[in-house]
Amino acid sequence: MRSAVVVDAVRTPSGRGKPGGQLAHLHPVDLLATTLAALVDRTGLDPALVDDVIGGCLSQVGTQAVNVTRHAVLAAGFPEHVPATTVDRQCGSGQQAVAFAAQGVVAGAYDVVVAGGVEMMSSHPIGVATLGEDVAGPAVAARYGGPLVGQGVSAELVAARWGLSRERMDEFAAASHHRAAEAAAAGVFDDEVVAVGDAVRDETVRPGTTVEALAGLRPAFVDAATAARFPEISWSVTPGNSSPLTDGASAVLVMGDDTARDLGLRPRARLLTSVVVGSDPLEMLTGVVPATERLLRRAGLGVDEVDVFEVNEAFASVPLAWLAATGADPARVNVHGGAIALGHALGSSGTRLLTTMITTLERTGGRYGVQIMCEGGGMANATLVERIPA
């Protein structure tokens, strides 16, 4: 049966998602276009052969509205006949774009497709799309005993359920920065990062992060009403053990294995299977556990047979709870740091994680990689890839 393969994967460096960040002056269309152009430049692909471009973006308002991916295709200089669409599965939008691309290839609807994502949190912070409105409505509130909560409160609920201490989360966060800094110094990210002007390195990595410094930060998501509603929470989630606001874009080139062969292109990885699940929208971030279980069950693999895991570090409590639930080897998880250090540019993160996971598999010689992301509204995506040896 025809399989979907990744021929190349690129990302921009992360930028601090606030005014003055190294990417904050850019238009999101141009940032995403940078990665699209890089794919065709690096592979020599004729962009006229691209059947579709699928991009993820969470806050589809302002300059990210009205199909930001279509505008990026035009900005990248692709022929006008190349279409594009923008999807929103919250933080998993880029990962869902890859799943749609792979499914289209396997089904025969596509031969060549680009999947990617973008988010400019310096101009589109979390919540900008809702303008404070109750987007879930009264029926959902009635079902769950009150309005749904933000992801920070959900991260606190996860920490409470798994008994994760503030110190343990701060230790995990500091380790993420140290791993990312070491990887950057060793040149691990050099081949996956596309320079954007003078920006060539991830701006969100803080090599000098210490547990002692993180311990001085105050909890970020506590208020009197929420504390009264959830008395089990000890309030330990801070800006330091959460992913930072981030600007960034990423993209991967997906095609049929037969198409890659016909075009003389060497695939780097095979997209074996993917799943998406729903979970409790109050805890919101726990879907990573059943998503992993379903993915491995479908593939017939045990957790110990996976060489590299990328578990999105939206908050330290998420990968820590995932580790406790799955029993995975921590040494195989976020080997080169995660989103706490490398950033979480929401709509881009799915393809950013995939890009880094393929890099890690190639450097370690591993065979299988699994990528998992929690998502707003109580969902999670999981994807299994297999490295294709050179």
C-alpha positions as CSV (number, residue, x, y, z in Angstrom):
1,M,0.0,0.0,0.0
2,R,1.2,3.5,-0.7
3,S,2.7,5.2,2.3
4,A,3.2,8.9,3.2
5,V,6.7,10.1,3.7
6,V,8.4,13.2,5.0
7,V,11.0,14.5,2.6
8,D,12.1,17.5,4.5
9,A,11.1,19.5,7.6
10,V,12.1,23.0,8.6
11,R,11.2,25.6,11.3
12,T,12.1,29.2,12.1
13,P,13.9,29.9,15.3
14,S,11.6,30.7,18.2
15,G,11.0,34.3,19.1
16,R,9.7,35.7,22.3
17,G,6.0,36.3,21.9
18,K,6.0,39.9,23.0
19,P,6.9,43.3,21.6
20,G,10.6,43.4,21.0
21,G,10.9,39.7,20.3
22,Q,13.3,38.8,17.5
23,L,10.4,37.9,15.1
24,A,7.7,40.3,16.5
25,H,8.2,42.8,13.7
26,L,7.1,40.3,11.0
27,H,3.8,39.6,9.4
28,P,2.6,36.0,10.2
29,V,2.1,35.4,6.4
30,D,5.7,36.3,5.7
31,L,7.0,34.1,8.6
32,L,5.1,31.0,7.4
33,A,6.1,31.8,3.8
34,T,9.8,31.6,4.9
35,T,9.4,28.0,5.8
36,L,7.5,27.1,2.6
37,A,10.1,28.7,0.4
38,A,12.9,26.9,2.4
39,L,11.3,23.5,1.6
40,V,11.4,24.0,-2.1
41,D,14.8,25.6,-2.0
42,R,16.3,22.7,0.0
43,T,14.7,19.9,-2.0
44,G,14.7,21.5,-5.5
45,L,11.0,20.6,-5.7
46,D,9.0,22.5,-8.4
47,P,6.3,24.2,-6.3
48,A,3.9,23.7,-9.2
49,L,3.7,20.1,-8.2
50,V,2.2,20.8,-4.7
51,D,-1.4,19.7,-4.6
52,D,-2.3,21.5,-1.4
53,V,-0.8,23.4,1.6
54,I,-2.4,22.7,5.0
55,G,-1.5,25.1,7.8
56,G,-2.3,25.2,11.5
57,C,-3.1,28.4,13.3
58,L,-5.0,28.9,16.6
59,S,-5.9,32.6,16.7
60,Q,-7.4,33.1,13.3
61,V,-8.1,36.8,13.8
62,G,-6.4,40.0,12.6
63,T,-3.4,39.4,10.4
64,Q,-3.8,35.6,11.0
65,A,-7.4,35.6,9.7
66,V,-8.9,34.8,6.3
67,N,-6.8,31.7,5.6
68,V,-3.3,32.8,6.6
69,T,-1.9,29.7,4.8
70,R,-3.2,30.7,1.4
71,H,-1.6,34.1,1.7
72,A,1.7,32.4,2.8
73,V,1.6,30.3,-0.4
74,L,1.4,33.5,-2.5
75,A,4.0,35.2,-0.4
76,A,6.4,32.3,-0.9
77,G,6.1,32.7,-4.6
78,F,4.3,29.4,-5.3
79,P,2.2,29.3,-8.5
80,E,-1.3,30.8,-8.0
81,H,-2.9,27.4,-8.8
82,V,-1.5,25.9,-5.6
83,P,-4.4,26.0,-3.0
84,A,-4.2,26.2,0.8
85,T,-6.3,25.9,3.8
86,T,-5.9,26.7,7.5
87,V,-7.1,24.4,10.3
88,D,-7.6,24.8,14.0
89,R,-7.2,22.0,16.4
90,Q,-5.9,24.4,19.1
91,C,-2.3,23.6,20.1
92,G,-2.3,20.5,17.9
93,S,-3.2,22.4,14.7
94,G,0.1,21.8,13.0
95,Q,0.1,18.2,13.9
96,Q,-3.4,17.8,12.6
97,A,-2.3,19.4,9.4
98,V,0.3,16.7,9.0
99,A,-2.3,14.0,9.7
100,F,-4.6,15.4,7.1
101,A,-1.7,15.6,4.6
102,A,-0.7,12.0,5.2
103,Q,-4.3,10.7,5.0
104,G,-4.7,12.6,1.7
105,V,-1.6,11.0,0.3
106,V,-2.5,7.4,1.4
107,A,-6.0,7.9,0.0
108,G,-4.6,9.1,-3.4
109,A,-6.1,12.6,-3.1
110,Y,-2.6,14.1,-3.0
111,D,0.8,13.3,-4.4
112,V,2.6,16.2,-2.9
113,V,1.4,18.3,0.0
114,V,3.0,20.7,2.5
115,A,1.8,20.8,6.1
116,G,2.8,23.5,8.6
117,G,1.7,26.2,10.9
118,V,2.3,29.6,12.3
119,E,1.5,31.7,15.4
120,M,2.6,35.2,16.2
121,M,1.8,35.4,19.9
122,S,3.5,38.8,20.2
123,S,0.5,40.2,18.3
124,H,-2.0,37.4,18.9
125,P,-1.8,36.4,22.6
126,I,-4.0,33.7,24.0
127,G,-7.5,34.9,24.3
128,V,-7.4,37.5,21.6
129,A,-9.8,35.5,19.4
130,T,-12.5,35.4,22.0
131,L,-12.4,39.0,23.3
132,G,-13.5,37.7,26.7
133,E,-16.6,36.0,25.4
134,D,-18.0,32.8,26.8
135,V,-17.4,30.7,23.7
136,A,-18.5,27.4,25.2
137,G,-22.0,28.5,26.2
138,P,-24.4,27.7,29.0
139,A,-25.1,24.1,28.1
140,V,-21.4,23.2,28.4
141,A,-21.2,25.1,31.7
142,A,-24.2,23.2,33.0
143,R,-22.6,19.9,32.1
144,Y,-19.3,20.6,33.8
145,G,-20.5,22.4,36.9
146,G,-19.4,25.9,35.8
147,P,-17.6,27.6,33.0
148,L,-14.7,25.9,31.4
149,V,-11.3,27.1,32.6
150,G,-8.1,28.2,31.0
151,Q,-5.2,25.8,30.3
152,G,-3.2,27.1,33.2
153,V,-5.9,26.0,35.6
154,S,-6.1,22.7,33.8
155,A,-2.3,22.3,34.3
156,E,-2.9,22.8,38.0
157,L,-5.6,20.1,38.0
158,V,-3.3,17.7,36.3
159,A,-0.6,18.5,38.9
160,A,-3.0,17.9,41.7
161,R,-4.3,14.6,40.2
162,W,-0.8,13.1,39.8
163,G,0.6,14.6,43.0
164,L,3.3,16.7,41.2
165,S,5.1,19.1,43.5
166,R,6.2,22.6,42.6
167,E,9.8,21.5,43.0
168,R,9.4,18.6,40.6
169,M,7.9,20.8,37.9
170,D,10.6,23.4,38.4
171,E,13.3,20.7,38.1
172,F,11.7,19.5,34.8
173,A,11.6,23.0,33.5
174,A,15.2,23.8,34.3
175,A,16.3,20.5,32.7
176,S,14.4,21.4,29.5
177,H,16.4,24.7,29.2
178,H,19.7,22.9,29.9
179,R,19.0,20.1,27.3
180,A,18.0,22.7,24.7
181,A,21.0,24.9,25.4
182,E,23.4,21.9,25.1
183,A,21.7,20.8,21.9
184,A,22.0,24.3,20.4
185,A,25.7,24.6,21.4
186,A,26.3,21.2,19.7
187,G,24.7,22.3,16.5
188,V,21.7,19.9,16.8
189,F,19.2,22.4,15.4
190,D,21.4,23.9,12.7
191,D,19.9,21.8,9.8
192,E,16.3,22.3,10.9
193,V,16.3,26.0,11.6
194,V,15.8,28.4,8.7
195,A,17.3,31.9,9.4
196,V,14.8,34.7,9.4
197,G,16.9,37.8,8.8
198,D,19.4,38.0,11.6
199,A,17.4,35.5,13.8
200,V,19.2,32.2,13.7
201,R,18.8,30.8,17.2
202,D,15.9,30.1,19.5
203,E,15.3,33.2,21.6
204,T,13.3,31.4,24.3
205,V,16.1,29.2,25.6
206,R,17.6,30.3,28.9
207,P,20.8,28.4,29.5
208,G,21.3,29.8,33.0
209,T,17.9,28.7,34.4
210,T,18.1,27.2,37.9
211,V,15.6,25.6,40.1
212,E,16.4,28.2,42.8
213,A,15.5,31.0,40.4
214,L,12.3,29.3,39.3
215,A,11.2,28.8,42.9
216,G,11.0,32.6,43.3
217,L,8.2,32.9,40.7
218,R,4.6,33.3,41.7
219,P,1.8,31.0,40.5
220,A,0.3,32.5,37.4
221,F,-3.3,31.3,37.3
222,V,-4.8,31.6,40.8
223,D,-7.7,33.8,41.7
224,A,-10.2,33.7,44.5
225,A,-13.1,32.3,42.6
226,T,-11.1,29.5,41.0
227,A,-9.4,28.7,44.3
228,A,-12.8,28.3,45.9
229,R,-14.1,26.1,43.0
230,F,-11.0,23.8,43.0
231,P,-9.8,23.4,46.6
232,E,-7.6,20.5,45.7
233,I,-5.2,22.7,43.8
234,S,-2.0,23.8,45.5
235,W,-1.2,26.4,42.9
236,S,2.2,25.5,41.6
237,V,2.1,26.4,37.9
238,T,4.2,29.5,37.1
239,P,5.6,31.2,34.0
240,G,8.8,29.3,34.7
241,N,7.4,25.8,34.5
242,S,5.1,26.7,31.6
243,S,5.9,27.2,27.9
244,P,6.6,30.9,27.0
245,L,4.5,33.0,24.6
246,T,6.3,32.4,21.3
247,D,6.4,33.5,17.7
248,G,7.3,30.9,15.1
249,A,6.5,28.9,12.0
250,S,7.3,25.5,10.6
251,A,6.6,23.2,7.6
252,V,7.1,19.7,6.4
253,L,7.0,18.3,2.8
254,V,4.9,15.2,2.6
255,M,4.4,13.0,-0.4
256,G,3.7,9.4,-1.5
257,D,6.7,7.1,-1.3
258,D,6.2,6.4,-5.0
259,T,6.2,10.1,-5.8
260,A,9.4,10.7,-3.9
261,R,11.0,7.8,-5.8
262,D,9.8,9.2,-9.2
263,L,11.1,12.7,-8.3
264,G,14.5,11.4,-7.1
265,L,13.9,12.7,-3.6
266,R,15.1,10.8,-0.5
267,P,12.5,10.5,2.3
268,R,13.6,11.1,5.8
269,A,10.7,9.5,7.7
270,R,7.5,7.5,7.1
271,L,4.3,8.7,8.7
272,L,2.9,5.3,9.9
273,T,-0.3,6.3,11.7
274,S,-2.0,9.0,13.8
275,V,-4.9,9.3,16.3
276,V,-6.9,12.1,17.8
277,V,-8.9,11.7,21.0
278,G,-11.1,13.9,23.2
279,S,-10.8,14.1,27.0
280,D,-12.2,15.9,30.0
281,P,-12.4,19.6,29.0
282,L,-11.7,20.8,32.5
283,E,-8.5,18.8,33.0
284,M,-8.2,19.4,29.3
285,L,-4.5,18.3,29.0
286,T,-4.8,14.6,29.9
287,G,-5.7,13.3,26.5
288,V,-2.0,12.7,25.8
289,V,-2.3,9.5,27.8
290,P,-5.2,7.7,26.0
291,A,-3.9,9.1,22.7
292,T,-0.5,7.4,23.3
293,E,-2.2,4.2,24.3
294,R,-4.5,4.1,21.3
295,L,-1.6,4.9,18.9
296,L,0.7,2.2,20.2
297,R,-2.1,-0.3,20.3
298,R,-3.0,0.4,16.7
299,A,0.7,0.1,15.7
300,G,1.2,-3.1,17.7
301,L,4.1,-1.5,19.6
302,G,5.1,-1.4,23.2
303,V,6.2,1.8,24.9
304,D,9.7,0.4,25.2
305,E,9.9,-0.1,21.4
306,V,9.7,3.7,20.8
307,D,13.1,5.3,20.5
308,V,12.2,9.0,20.8
309,F,9.1,10.7,22.3
310,E,8.2,14.3,21.8
311,V,5.6,15.3,24.4
312,N,4.7,18.9,24.1
313,E,5.7,20.8,27.2
314,A,2.8,23.2,27.3
315,F,3.2,23.0,31.1
316,A,5.7,20.8,33.0
317,S,2.8,18.9,34.6
318,V,1.7,17.5,31.2
319,P,4.8,15.4,30.3
320,L,5.4,14.5,34.0
321,A,1.8,13.1,34.3
322,W,2.3,11.4,30.9
323,L,5.5,9.8,32.1
324,A,3.9,8.5,35.3
325,A,0.9,7.1,33.4
326,T,2.8,5.4,30.5
327,G,6.0,4.3,32.3
328,A,8.1,5.5,29.3
329,D,11.9,6.0,29.8
330,P,12.5,9.7,30.6
331,A,15.8,9.5,28.8
332,R,13.8,9.1,25.5
333,V,11.5,12.0,26.1
334,N,12.2,15.5,24.7
335,V,15.8,14.6,24.3
336,H,16.9,18.0,23.2
337,G,14.5,20.0,25.3
338,G,10.9,20.8,24.9
339,A,8.5,23.7,24.5
340,I,9.3,25.2,28.0
341,A,12.7,26.1,26.4
342,L,12.2,25.9,22.6
343,G,8.8,27.7,22.7
344,H,5.2,26.9,21.9
345,A,4.1,28.9,18.9
346,L,0.6,27.3,19.1
347,G,-0.4,26.7,15.5
348,S,3.2,25.9,14.5
349,S,4.1,23.6,17.4
350,G,2.8,20.4,15.8
351,T,5.2,20.6,12.8
352,R,8.0,22.1,15.0
353,L,7.9,19.0,17.2
354,L,7.8,16.7,14.2
355,T,10.8,18.5,12.7
356,T,12.9,18.2,15.9
357,M,11.8,14.5,16.4
358,I,13.0,13.6,12.9
359,T,16.3,15.4,13.7
360,T,16.6,13.5,16.9
361,L,15.9,10.1,15.3
362,E,18.6,10.7,12.7
363,R,21.2,11.8,15.2
364,T,20.5,8.9,17.5
365,G,19.9,6.2,14.9
366,G,16.5,5.4,16.4
367,R,13.7,3.8,14.3
368,Y,10.4,4.9,15.8
369,G,9.3,8.3,17.1
370,V,6.0,9.2,18.7
371,Q,4.8,12.8,19.0
372,I,2.0,13.7,21.4
373,M,0.2,17.1,22.0
374,C,-2.5,18.1,24.4
375,E,-5.0,20.7,23.1
376,G,-7.5,23.2,24.3
377,G,-11.0,22.0,24.8
378,G,-9.8,18.6,26.0
379,M,-8.2,16.8,23.0
380,A,-4.9,15.3,22.0
381,N,-3.1,14.2,18.8
382,A,-0.5,11.4,18.6
383,T,1.6,10.5,15.6
384,L,4.0,7.6,14.9
385,V,6.8,8.0,12.5
386,E,9.6,5.6,11.3
387,R,13.0,6.9,10.3
388,I,14.1,6.0,6.9
389,P,17.9,5.3,6.9
390,A,20.0,7.2,4.4
